[in-house]
Amino acid sequence: MGNAIERMKALGIGTPDILIPHEGIDLRKWAVVACDQYTSEHDYWERVEKYVGNDPSTLRLIFPEAYLEEKNPQERIHRINAAMAEYISQDLFTTYGESFFLVHRTTGAGPGRWGLVVALDLEQYDYAKDSRTPIRATEGTIISRIPPRKEIRKDAPLELPHILVLISDANRSVIEPLVSAKESLDKVYDTDLMEGGGHIQAFRVSGERWLGQVASAFEELQASLHPANPLLFAMGDGNHSLATAKSCWEDIKAGLGEKERQAHPARYALVELENIFDPGLVFEPIHRVLFNINRQQFLDELAKHCVSYQIESVDSVTEVVSAIGQRGGLQRFGYVDADDLMVFSLTEPGATIPAGTLQSVIDALLDTNNGVQVDYIHGTDVTKNIGSKRGNIGLFLPAIDKSTFFETIIADGALPRKTFSMGEAHEKRFYMEARKIK
């Protein structure tokens, strides 16, 4: 069988040294939501700034994307790197060597969701749409979003993850046995989160007994995959952050020998794994609104992306959601304009899921240079309100089917951008753990 850490390394899983602030540091002020949230709400980040004050916080170690357009981003990046160096020199952290963290996050009345913090081998990740690597993107990667993120990461001595990666573990063999045994594990932290972020706690998973159990479960999971297309880890949230880590690693490894490449910490990225079958993990659809368009333009383009379509008028958004959630062998989406609320059913569409078919339609309309624009919308009511204005069209997408999610990625490659969201903004991952990458 061999050593559990080496067995997992063969699967693309690293067993990291995880850093957590010493006991006595206020974790409610330490933990901050993912940097790509509240990008249009500067007042959110101003409240966080006021709440944190001068206490240690990941706010000092991240670049909120609400500020990406500020005049001199290098000044903020310099402050981030300086804060990281200061926290390290102050011996702010407790190090949990060669460990995973079992984490539980609650944000409301539901059961919450469980995850496992690990490191993933960037050598086994490729964000190209047609990738067949064990770790891959699930939505289209926008290459232009990587360079500004590289500027932040390339000189940073620490990484802090907001990345969520999915595994398809229908037998619940990896994470769930640890949940059942959590009373036997040491609790690392247990805290409320700021700004309605709910509550989070973590337990340390270390030693041959527990790591060997995880390794065996992953080996069985890998053995069940198609050898020519072995999708083991699918991106949930934070793909551009993982793509940035990959790009930085490619730069670093170019100057290393093979032995150095094997051991360099930047070869790995810290992430949280979640089982797609966890009942606390909710996929929410992201809808579309088109501007400066009429119905006939849309219908003419839609006809190029399916063999035929049928239209049914409905009276409410509730009926739309109900209708598009019923597959019945047909691909369905909802539609609203200034005159009608309807459901479309497509025969032999151009992609496996409605988001794929509609994105092809939208991309073609945008390419015509006739002024058509698109926005991506959370919530059916907002989609209806904006889509029903004269000159606009709202498109309602069904929620992604978790049971066929991995099969869709394997069949179609990465999904169109903005296909799904794992919860609302306040439910996104908060920065808590850190890891040295230099």
C-alpha positions in Angstrom: 0.0 0.0 0.0 2.7 2.5 0.9 2.7 5.7 2.8 -0.6 7.6 2.6 1.0 10.9 1.7 2.9 9.4 -1.2 -0.2 7.5 -2.3 -2.2 10.8 -2.5 0.6 12.6 -4.2 0.2 10.0 -7.0 -3.4 11.2 -7.2 -2.5 14.8 -7.5 -3.3 15.6 -3.8 -0.7 17.2 -1.6 -0.8 17.1 2.2 -0.1 20.7 3.1 1.3 22.5 6.2 -1.7 24.7 7.0 -1.4 28.0 8.9 -4.1 29.3 11.2 -3.7 32.4 13.5 -2.7 31.6 17.1 -5.4 31.2 19.7 -6.5 34.6 21.0 -6.7 36.2 17.6 -10.3 37.2 16.7 -11.2 34.9 13.8 -14.4 36.9 13.1 -12.1 39.8 12.1 -9.5 37.5 10.5 -11.8 35.7 8.0 -13.0 37.8 5.0 -15.3 36.7 2.1 -13.8 35.8 -1.3 -12.3 38.8 -3.1 -14.5 38.4 -6.2 -17.7 39.1 -4.3 -19.5 42.5 -3.8 -17.5 43.9 -6.7 -20.0 46.8 -7.2 -20.6 47.4 -3.5 -17.8 49.5 -2.1 -19.9 50.1 1.0 -19.6 46.3 1.9 -15.8 46.5 1.9 -15.9 49.9 3.8 -17.9 48.2 6.5 -15.4 45.3 6.6 -12.6 47.8 6.9 -14.2 49.6 9.8 -15.1 46.4 11.6 -11.5 44.9 11.3 -9.8 48.1 12.4 -6.1 47.4 13.2 -6.6 43.8 14.2 -5.0 40.9 12.2 -7.2 40.1 9.2 -7.0 38.5 5.8 -8.4 41.8 4.5 -4.8 42.9 4.6 -3.7 39.9 2.5 -6.2 40.0 -0.4 -7.1 42.4 -3.2 -10.9 42.9 -3.2 -11.9 43.1 -6.9 -14.1 46.1 -6.1 -10.8 48.0 -6.1 -9.1 46.4 -9.2 -9.7 49.6 -11.2 -8.0 52.0 -8.7 -5.3 54.2 -10.1 -2.3 52.6 -8.7 -3.0 48.9 -7.9 0.8 48.3 -7.3 0.6 50.2 -4.1 -2.1 47.9 -2.7 -0.2 44.8 -3.9 2.9 46.1 -2.1 0.9 46.5 1.1 -0.4 43.0 0.7 3.0 41.5 0.4 4.3 43.6 3.2 1.4 42.5 5.5 2.1 38.9 4.7 5.8 39.3 5.5 4.9 41.1 8.7 2.4 38.4 9.9 5.1 35.7 9.2 7.8 37.7 11.1 5.4 38.3 14.0 5.0 34.5 14.3 1.2 35.0 14.0 0.4 31.5 12.9 0.2 28.0 14.3 1.4 25.4 11.7 -0.5 22.2 11.3 2.0 20.0 9.4 1.0 17.5 6.8 -2.7 17.9 7.4 -6.1 18.2 5.8 -8.9 20.2 7.5 -12.4 18.9 7.6 -14.6 22.0 7.6 -18.3 22.6 8.2 -20.0 25.8 7.0 -23.6 26.9 7.9 -25.2 30.0 6.5 -28.9 29.6 7.4 -31.5 27.1 8.4 -30.2 24.2 6.2 -27.8 21.4 7.1 -24.7 23.4 6.1 -22.0 21.8 3.9 -18.9 19.8 4.6 -15.5 20.2 2.9 -12.0 19.0 3.0 -9.1 21.5 2.7 -6.2 19.9 0.7 -3.5 20.9 -1.7 -3.9 20.0 -5.4 -1.0 19.4 -7.8 -1.1 22.1 -10.5 0.8 19.7 -12.8 -2.5 17.8 -13.1 -4.6 20.8 -13.9 -5.4 22.4 -17.2 -8.1 25.0 -17.7 -8.4 24.5 -21.5 -12.0 23.7 -22.6 -11.0 20.4 -24.1 -8.7 19.4 -21.2 -8.7 15.7 -20.0 -6.5 16.2 -17.0 -7.8 14.9 -13.6 -8.2 18.6 -12.4 -10.1 20.9 -14.8 -12.3 23.9 -15.2 -16.0 23.6 -15.4 -16.7 27.0 -17.0 -14.8 28.9 -19.6 -11.7 30.6 -18.4 -11.3 34.2 -19.4 -7.5 34.5 -20.1 -7.5 38.3 -19.7 -8.5 37.9 -16.0 -5.3 36.1 -15.2 -2.5 38.8 -15.6 -3.8 41.2 -12.9 -4.2 38.3 -10.5 -0.6 37.2 -11.3 0.6 40.6 -10.2 -0.9 39.9 -6.8 0.4 36.3 -6.4 3.8 36.3 -8.1 5.7 37.8 -5.2 3.4 36.8 -2.4 4.9 34.5 0.3 1.5 33.1 1.3 -1.6 31.9 -0.4 -5.1 32.0 1.0 -7.8 29.9 -0.7 -11.3 30.8 -1.6 -11.3 28.0 -4.2 -14.0 25.3 -4.0 -13.4 22.1 -6.0 -16.0 19.4 -6.5 -15.7 15.6 -6.4 -18.4 13.3 -7.6 -18.7 10.8 -4.7 -22.1 9.2 -4.9 -21.1 6.6 -2.3 -20.0 9.3 0.1 -16.7 7.6 0.8 -14.2 10.4 1.1 -15.5 13.2 3.3 -18.6 11.7 5.0 -16.7 9.0 7.0 -14.6 11.8 8.5 -17.8 13.7 9.4 -19.0 10.5 11.2 -15.7 10.3 13.1 -15.3 14.1 13.8 -15.5 13.6 17.6 -12.2 11.7 17.3 -10.5 14.5 15.4 -8.9 17.6 17.0 -11.0 20.8 16.5 -8.9 23.6 15.0 -11.3 26.5 15.0 -15.0 27.3 15.6 -16.2 30.8 14.9 -19.0 33.0 13.5 -18.2 34.9 10.3 -18.8 38.6 9.7 -21.5 40.3 7.5 -24.0 37.4 7.7 -21.5 34.8 6.6 -22.8 32.2 9.1 -20.6 29.9 11.1 -17.6 27.7 10.3 -15.6 25.1 12.2 -12.7 22.8 11.3 -11.2 19.5 12.4 -7.6 18.3 11.8 -7.2 15.2 9.7 -3.6 13.9 10.0 -1.6 10.8 10.7 -1.5 7.5 8.8 -4.8 6.2 10.1 -6.9 9.1 8.8 -4.9 10.0 5.8 -4.7 6.4 4.8 -8.5 6.2 5.0 -8.8 9.2 2.7 -6.2 7.8 0.3 -8.0 4.5 -0.1 -11.3 6.3 -0.8 -9.7 8.5 -3.5 -8.0 5.5 -5.0 -11.3 3.7 -5.4 -12.9 6.9 -6.8 -10.1 7.2 -9.3 -10.3 3.5 -10.3 -14.0 4.1 -11.3 -13.0 6.8 -13.8 -12.6 6.4 -17.6 -8.9 6.1 -18.1 -8.9 8.3 -21.2 -11.0 11.0 -19.6 -10.4 10.8 -15.8 -12.2 13.8 -14.3 -11.5 13.5 -10.6 -11.6 17.2 -9.5 -14.0 19.8 -11.1 -13.8 23.5 -10.4 -16.8 24.9 -8.4 -15.7 28.4 -7.4 -12.4 30.3 -7.9 -11.3 28.9 -11.3 -9.5 32.1 -12.2 -7.6 31.9 -8.9 -6.5 28.4 -9.6 -5.6 29.4 -13.2 -3.5 32.2 -11.8 -1.7 29.7 -9.5 -1.1 27.5 -12.5 0.3 30.3 -14.6 2.7 31.4 -11.7 3.9 27.8 -11.3 4.6 27.5 -15.0 6.8 30.7 -14.7 8.6 29.3 -11.6 9.2 25.8 -12.8 10.9 27.0 -15.9 13.9 27.9 -13.8 14.0 24.7 -11.7 15.6 21.3 -12.0 13.4 18.2 -11.9 14.2 17.5 -8.2 13.4 21.1 -7.3 10.1 20.9 -9.2 9.0 17.9 -7.2 9.4 19.7 -3.8 8.6 23.3 -4.6 5.6 24.6 -2.6 4.2 26.7 -5.5 3.6 23.4 -7.4 0.5 23.0 -5.2 -2.6 25.2 -4.5 -4.7 25.1 -1.4 -8.4 24.4 -2.0 -11.5 23.1 -0.3 -13.0 19.9 -1.8 -16.7 19.4 -1.6 -18.8 16.4 -2.6 -21.3 17.4 -5.3 -23.8 15.1 -3.6 -23.7 17.0 -0.3 -27.3 18.0 0.4 -26.1 21.4 1.7 -24.4 22.2 -1.6 -26.9 24.2 -3.8 -26.4 25.0 -7.4 -28.3 28.1 -8.5 -28.8 29.1 -12.1 -27.5 32.4 -13.5 -30.0 33.9 -15.9 -29.3 36.2 -18.9 -30.8 39.6 -20.1 -30.2 40.8 -23.6 -30.4 44.5 -24.4 -31.0 46.4 -27.7 -32.7 43.4 -29.4 -36.1 42.4 -30.7 -37.8 39.0 -30.6 -37.4 38.2 -34.3 -33.6 38.7 -34.1 -33.5 36.2 -31.2 -35.8 33.7 -32.9 -33.8 33.8 -36.2 -30.5 33.1 -34.4 -32.1 30.4 -32.1 -33.3 28.5 -35.1 -29.6 28.0 -36.2 -28.8 26.2 -32.9 -31.5 23.5 -32.8 -33.5 21.5 -35.3 -36.8 23.0 -34.1 -38.4 24.7 -31.1 -41.9 24.9 -29.6 -43.3 27.9 -27.6 -45.8 27.8 -24.7 -47.2 31.0 -23.1 -47.3 31.0 -19.3 -48.8 33.4 -16.7 -46.0 33.6 -14.0 -42.3 33.2 -13.3 -43.3 30.3 -11.0 -44.7 28.5 -14.0 -41.6 29.2 -15.9 -39.4 27.7 -13.2 -41.6 24.6 -12.9 -41.7 24.0 -16.6 -38.0 24.4 -17.4 -37.2 22.1 -14.4 -39.0 19.3 -16.2 -36.5 17.7 -18.6 -38.8 15.1 -20.3 -36.2 14.5 -23.1 -36.4 18.1 -24.2 -34.2 21.1 -23.5 -36.2 24.0 -22.0 -35.6 27.6 -21.0 -37.8 30.5 -20.1 -38.2 33.8 -22.0 -39.7 37.2 -21.2 -39.9 40.4 -23.2 -42.2 43.4 -23.1 -45.1 41.5 -24.5 -44.9 37.8 -23.3 -43.7 35.3 -20.8 -43.0 32.0 -22.4 -41.3 28.6 -22.2 -39.2 27.3 -25.1 -38.7 23.5 -25.7 -35.8 22.6 -28.1 -35.4 19.6 -30.3 -31.9 18.4 -31.0 -30.2 21.5 -29.6 -26.5 22.4 -30.2 -25.3 21.7 -26.7 -26.0 19.3 -23.8 -27.5 21.9 -21.5 -29.6 25.0 -22.1 -26.8 27.3 -20.9 -24.6 25.9 -23.7 -27.2 26.3 -26.4 -28.2 29.8 -25.3 -24.6 31.0 -24.9 -23.9 30.0 -28.5 -27.0 32.0 -29.5 -25.9 35.0 -27.4 -22.3 34.9 -28.7 -23.5 34.9 -32.2 -25.8 37.9 -31.5 -23.0 39.8 -29.9 -20.8 39.2 -32.9 -23.2 40.9 -35.3 -22.1 44.3 -33.9 -25.6 45.6 -34.0 -25.6 46.9 -30.4 -26.8 43.8 -28.7 -25.5 43.5 -25.1 -25.8 40.9 -22.3 -25.8 40.8 -18.6 -25.8 37.9 -16.2 -28.4 38.0 -13.5 -29.1 36.2 -10.2 -32.7 35.8 -9.4 -35.8 35.2 -11.5 -37.7 38.3 -10.3 -34.8 40.6 -11.3 -34.6 38.8 -14.7 -38.3 39.3 -15.3 -38.2 43.0 -14.3 -35.3 43.9 -16.5 -36.2 41.5 -19.4 -39.7 42.8 -19.7 -38.6 46.3 -20.5 -39.1 47.3 -24.2 -36.0 46.4 -26.2 -34.8 43.8 -23.7 -35.2 40.0 -23.5 -34.8 37.9 -20.3 -33.8 34.3 -20.5 -34.4 31.9 -17.6 -32.1 28.9 -17.2 -32.9 25.8 -15.1 -30.7 24.8 -12.3 -27.8 22.5 -13.1 -28.5 18.8 -12.4 -25.9 17.8 -9.9 -26.3 14.1 -10.7 -25.2 14.6 -14.3 -22.8 17.5 -13.8 -19.6 15.6 -14.2 -20.9 13.7 -17.2 -21.7 17.0 -18.9 -18.2 18.3 -18.3 -16.8 15.0 -19.7 -19.1 15.1 -22.8 -18.9 18.9 -23.6 -15.8 20.2 -21.9 -16.0 23.4 -19.8 -19.4 24.9 -19.6 -20.2 28.4 -20.8 -19.2 31.1 -18.4 -21.7 32.1 -15.8 -23.6 28.8 -16.0 -24.1 28.2 -12.3 -23.4 29.7 -8.9 -22.7 27.8 -5.6 -24.8 29.9 -3.3 -25.3 33.7 -2.9 -22.4 36.1 -2.2 -22.5 35.8 1.6 -22.3 32.0 1.3 -19.1 32.0 -0.7 -15.9 30.8 0.9 -14.2 33.0 3.5 -10.4 33.2 3.7 -9.3 31.4 6.8 -6.4 29.0 6.2 -3.0 30.1 4.8 0.0 28.3 3.3 3.6 29.3 2.5 4.3 29.2 -1.3 7.9 30.5 -1.1 
